[in-house]
Amino acid sequence: MNQSVKIVVWEEDNAWLGYLQEHPDYWTQGKSLKDLKKHLTDLYLDISSGEIPGIRRIEELVIS
């Protein structure tokens, strides 16, 4: 089953940087956009498996 996650990416000083939109404190980098996406996928798997303790994330609060 394919899954989709929003990411933020940019190129700086001949490297690609990025993070998972839901977890902006956890950046990673790659030599190319493809390499960065692989690292972001690995990061997502580590976060979702609970391998990294104390994860902070962005959520939406609905006030009624």
C-alpha positions in Angstrom: 0.0 0.0 0.0 1.4 3.4 -1.0 1.4 6.2 1.5 1.8 9.9 1.0 3.4 12.4 3.4 4.0 16.1 2.8 7.6 17.2 2.8 9.5 20.5 2.6 12.6 20.5 0.4 15.1 23.0 -0.9 18.6 23.1 -2.5 21.4 25.0 -0.7 25.1 24.9 -1.3 25.0 21.9 -3.7 23.0 19.8 -1.3 19.3 19.0 -0.9 17.8 19.6 2.5 14.3 18.7 3.8 12.0 17.6 6.5 8.6 15.9 7.0 6.1 18.7 7.2 4.5 17.1 10.3 7.9 16.9 12.0 9.9 20.1 11.2 12.5 19.6 13.9 14.0 16.5 12.1 15.9 17.6 9.1 17.9 15.5 6.7 20.0 16.0 3.6 20.9 14.3 0.3 23.2 14.7 -2.6 20.3 14.9 -5.0 16.5 15.3 -4.7 16.2 11.5 -5.2 18.7 10.8 -2.4 17.0 13.3 -0.1 13.6 11.5 -0.6 15.3 8.2 0.3 16.6 9.8 3.5 13.2 11.3 4.2 11.5 7.9 3.7 14.0 6.3 6.1 13.3 9.1 8.7 9.6 8.6 8.3 10.0 4.9 8.9 12.2 5.5 12.0 9.7 8.0 13.4 6.6 5.9 12.8 8.2 2.8 14.2 8.8 4.5 17.5 12.6 4.1 17.1 13.2 7.7 17.9 11.9 8.6 21.4 10.2 11.9 22.4 9.1 12.9 18.9 7.6 16.4 18.5 5.1 17.0 15.7 2.7 19.6 14.4 -1.0 18.9 14.8 -4.1 20.9 14.2 -6.2 22.1 17.0 -9.9 22.8 16.2 -11.5 25.2 18.7 -15.3 25.3 18.7 
